[in-house]
Amino acid sequence: MSDGRSRKSGSKYKRLREEREEKEKEVIKKTAKLETFFTSAKLKTELDITPIPTILTMTSPLSPNSIPTSSIPSVIQSDIDISTSSKSPEIIDDLTISKDPSKWVLNDTTLDYLLSKDIDQNIPKDFSVTRTYYSSINGYRSLTKLAFERQLKNGQRVFRKYLCYSSSKIALFCIPCRLFGVGNSKFGSDGYVDWNNVHSGLTSHEDSPEHIQSSTIFINRSKLKNRIDLGLQLQIQNEMDYWRNVLQRVVANGNFMTCLELISEFNPFLSNHIATYGNPGQGKTSYLSSTICEEFISLIAKKVFNVIIDEINHSKYFSIVVDSTPDISHIDELSFVVRCVKREIQENTPAEVERFLKFIPNVGHKAKDMLDVVISTLEEFGLNLQDCRGQSYDTAANMAGCYSGLKTRIQNLNPLAIYVPCAGHSLNLVGTSAVESINEAAFFFYYLEDMYVFFVKSTYRWELMKDKLKPDIVEALLMINIERDYVVDKEIVVNTIAKSSSELSSPTLKRASGTRWSCRHNACSAFINSWKEFMETLKDIENNTSEKPTNRRKAAGLKNKLSKFESVFMAVFWTSLLERFDKTSKMLQSASANLEDVVDLYKSLIGYVCEIRTDEMFQQFIEEAKKTKQEEYEWDQKRHRVRPLVCDELEQDKSRENEIVLGGKIKLQVIYFAVLDKIRQQLEMKHSGYASIYEKLNFLINIDNESISTDDIVRGAERLQQFYEIDIDENTFTQECIHFKMHIHNTIEKKPPGQSLFTFIRNQELEEIFPNVSIALRIFSCMAVTNCSAERSFSCLKRIKTFLRSSIGENRLNSLALLCIEAELVSKIHFNDIIEEFASIKSRRKIF
């Protein structure tokens, strides 16, 4: 049925469609093509266009007609017409700045452009084009790829990033000298083309003052913070970062809703996979079995291990640290640790790093067996023993023996592997020697240990001690509430403490055995802070008739010994002394500690001991002890022993007139001075050993100190070069040190306080200018001073190889230990390639 509207015929619709298409074609013809707004990519690769200077006068305004079109290639004439007609500002890109260094037009625009990008070195793929005949040798010579590498005296190859090849002149150019040189060198002016003497020419050019000065200017100008237009560049960089982040989020769809979609997309998949293939039994592929898990852990550990070995090879120099301990299954595990410098150093992080490699079982404790293991392990890892520049162990005879110890056997193979005794272990031995040489000090720590054992052997006695400590905490909290005008019931406070007892640390007894400073310091500190409560607990046990007579007599004996004023004084004195030694010991245990830190810390402890060895400091400790116990000396209460008279002493009264009887305070002062003298003697002996090693590098480490003269630098450089003659070039090292000192004092960007010189050189990219100084500082940074990293690996060993996993294999133990100890390194590594490799290797046909 018709609706009353007129209908167009088919020809009518066809005609209307054709008219509409004609109109669209007219619009498209009038619209500029997209390619007219961009430069052809083909032109960028085939053409080599340099800016052509145009002389403009004040009478001729800048217009498209004022540019001589005859000097512009016809191929790009249309593009230039379009760009000039739009009156857009000049844009510098790869089209206007040539990659050929001989065609660079040196102006501010060119310099800013080249310094903001990584300049292509244009290394030719075919070096035969440089083939040249030389009549002096009656033969041909050509440029080779070896010219772009520099071999240092230590055998290490460094890539010459400053070289650039010119294809138009078939010559080599030095980029810094080309941009900032004065033109005295061929590398900076016309290009170097003498391929017969290219290696000697490059060596002499690198040592020339013009190259060093130009390289310094190039590095400083390349950094954003040294630019004049710093504010503008930061604004441009912020804009670039903003839009880059926008694009990254657009590509990754990184918004909140997409994150929820991602979670909802992957969680159901994993849940479905576990529900479908979880525990399917043998013959089914699920990727959830323990075998697959172990294989994947092994692959991850292998990659981490390869990263560590690559880091050591990049550093070239390293030090070895070994130590052993028995595990839960009574197998002696030798921990092998290597110290080197990082490949990439952050500005506020140390350059030194100590990497764990593996546990080696059942090596034995003989020096010969340990030497064989060290050599075979280094060969297994592809490391050269001749690159070892340090070794650090404890001072046991099998490790540090001067005739047949491990360090002596290694030095017979490599004299440059300097042995540095473990600084932390040596510091502990200082205190042990001082305590054992003074009977009163040895008895004091014996009584502390005996009291700890007495309480810890019985849970009942331990609870009695803790109950004595709790009221002080309750009263302290009540006093705080009273001062703040709070009204709190005592029962509420007690209940609150009972509920949060795990969060409160009571000053309970600590163990005083062993050689660790932390144990003895904690024991003395806990004893003096809660002396009253401990004595009351011992008294209660003594008076408790339900206790065994043996325990009551033991408590009475400990109370009589430790309640004396002499014991309280010893606790106050040792708490103060051990607190300083404990802080120093913890700093020495850092993996970034170096030889300079060891020398300075030992020297500071010697100064501290000398400062407190005075009558005034002794009296100050007496006053501190009197706050806890009344000053009553046991020695004054005893009957003094009378010296028997000899046969010629007839008059007894006159013979005893000049005898001196020391009082209790004087005897305590004699013990006080004797302990400090013994500690000072041991510290000075240890310090002299470290200072003798540090003396070789002292001038270089403190080269930024203005007090060091040029003569001191020359003498120190010659002495250091003679010792490391296979690593440091004798021809340039002294001059490098002098120039490096001038550079530090005159550079715009000063070395931050606390930053090592090697980190400063690496971050400032000065290794090409000061290669031998960098080598010397790298050797110093690689020198191990403690074996604490090996001892810390024992903690990981005990966490992995437990009673329930006592039969774990060595491969699995080393893989898990490596991933646990080097957790920081593992977090920075991407394992996508391992996932792909693992999936491709383990892909199987599913069995339905």
Order of alpha helices (4+ residues) and beta strands (2+ residues): alpha-alpha-alpha-alpha-beta-beta-beta-beta-beta-beta-alpha-alpha-alpha-alpha-alpha-alpha-beta-beta-beta-alpha-beta-alpha-alpha-beta-alpha-alpha-alpha-alpha-alpha-alpha-alpha-alpha-alpha-alpha-alpha-alpha-alpha-alpha-alpha-alpha-alpha-alpha-alpha-alpha-alpha-alpha
